[in-house]
C-alpha cells in the first residue's frame, strides 16, 4: 500500500512534463514569434490530469505516511513541499479552466498560469529526487 503514492506521483510527473511540453509550444507561439500549432485540447486534458493527480497524491501521501509510520511529517521537507503543491495545483487548475472556458487575448492570466505550473513541475522533480531518498530510507 505504501508504494501507491510514489508510483502515482511518478506517473503524474510524467504527465505533467507532457502537458508542459504543450505549454512550451504555446509559449513559443506567443512570445518567440514562431509559427506553431498549439495543441489546446491535449494541453488542457493532460494538464488537468497532472494537476488533479498531484493534488490527490499529495494528500494520499499524508494518509499513507500516517498509516505506515504514525507520523505525517517524518519525511521532513518532502512532506512540506508536497503540501505546498496542493494550492499551486488549485491555482494551475482554475487559471487554466478560466482560459479554456473564456477564450480571448490575455497577458497576465497566461503568465500566472505558466509560471505557476512551471514551478509545479520543478517542485515535482524535486519531490521525485527527495522521494527516492525517502524510499531508500523507509521502504528498502
C-alpha positions in Angstrom: 0.0 0.0 0.0 2.9 2.4 0.7 4.0 2.1 -2.9 0.8 3.6 -4.3 1.9 7.2 -3.5 5.4 7.2 -5.2 4.1 5.3 -8.3 1.1 7.6 -8.7 3.2 10.8 -8.3 5.8 9.5 -10.7 3.1 8.9 -13.3 1.6 12.4 -12.6 5.0 13.9 -13.1 5.5 12.3 -16.5 2.0 13.5 -17.5 2.9 17.0 -16.1 6.0 17.1 -18.2 4.0 16.1 -21.3 1.5 18.9 -20.6 4.4 21.3 -20.1 5.8 20.4 -23.5 2.5 21.6 -25.0 2.7 24.8 -22.9 6.2 25.3 -24.3 4.7 25.2 -27.8 2.2 27.9 -26.8 5.0 30.0 -25.2 7.0 29.8 -28.5 3.9 31.0 -30.5 3.0 33.8 -28.1 6.4 35.1 -27.1 9.0 33.9 -29.6 7.1 34.7 -32.8 7.2 31.1 -34.0 4.5 29.7 -36.3 3.4 26.6 -34.5 0.1 24.9 -33.9 -0.8 24.8 -30.2 -2.5 21.5 -29.2 -5.0 23.2 -26.9 -7.2 20.2 -26.1 -4.4 17.8 -25.2 -2.7 20.5 -23.1 -5.9 21.1 -21.2 -6.7 17.4 -20.8 -3.2 16.2 -19.7 -2.6 19.3 -17.6 -5.9 18.8 -15.7 -5.0 15.1 -15.1 -1.5 16.0 -13.8 -2.8 18.7 -11.5 -5.5 16.5 -10.1 -3.3 13.5 -9.5 -0.5 15.7 -8.0 -3.0 17.3 -5.5 -4.7 14.0 -4.7 -1.4 12.2 -4.5 -0.1 14.8 -2.1 -3.0 14.2 0.3 -2.7 10.4 -0.2 1.0 10.7 0.7 -0.1 12.2 4.1 -2.6 9.4 4.6 -0.1 6.6 3.7 2.6 8.1 6.0 0.1 8.3 8.8 -1.0 4.7 8.4 2.5 3.3 7.8 4.6 5.3 10.2 2.1 7.0 12.5 3.6 10.4 11.6 2.9 12.6 8.6 6.0 14.7 8.7 8.6 12.1 9.2 9.9 12.8 5.7 10.6 16.5 6.5 10.8 18.8 3.6 9.4 16.2 1.2 6.1 16.3 3.1 6.1 20.1 3.4 6.8 20.7 -0.3 4.0 18.2 -1.2 1.6 20.2 0.9 2.8 23.4 -0.8 2.0 21.9 -4.2 -1.7 21.4 -3.3 -2.7 25.1 -3.5 -0.4 25.6 -6.5 -2.3 22.8 -8.2 -5.5 24.7 -7.5 -4.1 27.9 -9.0 -3.0 26.0 -12.1 -6.4 24.3 -12.5 -8.5 27.4 -12.0 -6.4 29.7 -14.2 -6.3 27.0 -16.9 -10.1 26.4 -16.7 -10.8 30.1 -17.0 -8.7 30.4 -20.1 -10.3 27.2 -21.6 -13.8 28.4 -20.9 -13.4 32.1 -21.8 -11.2 32.2 -24.8 -9.8 35.7 -25.5 -6.4 37.5 -25.8 -4.8 37.9 -22.4 -1.5 38.8 -21.0 -1.5 38.4 -17.2 -3.5 35.2 -16.7 -1.4 33.0 -19.1 1.7 34.4 -17.4 0.4 33.5 -13.9 -0.7 30.1 -15.2 2.6 29.3 -16.9 4.9 30.4 -14.1 2.7 28.6 -11.5 2.8 25.4 -13.5 6.5 25.6 -14.3 7.1 26.0 -10.6 4.9 22.9 -10.0 7.0 20.9 -12.5 10.2 22.0 -10.8 8.8 21.1 -7.4 7.5 17.7 -8.7 11.0 16.9 -10.0 12.5 18.0 -6.6 9.9 15.7 -5.0 11.0 12.9 -7.2 14.6 13.4 -6.0 13.7 13.6 -2.3 11.1 10.8 -2.8 13.9 8.4 -4.0 15.7 9.2 -0.7 12.5 8.5 1.3 12.1 5.2 -0.5 15.7 4.2 0.2 15.5 5.1 3.9 12.0 4.0 4.8 10.9 1.4 2.2 14.0 -0.6 1.2 
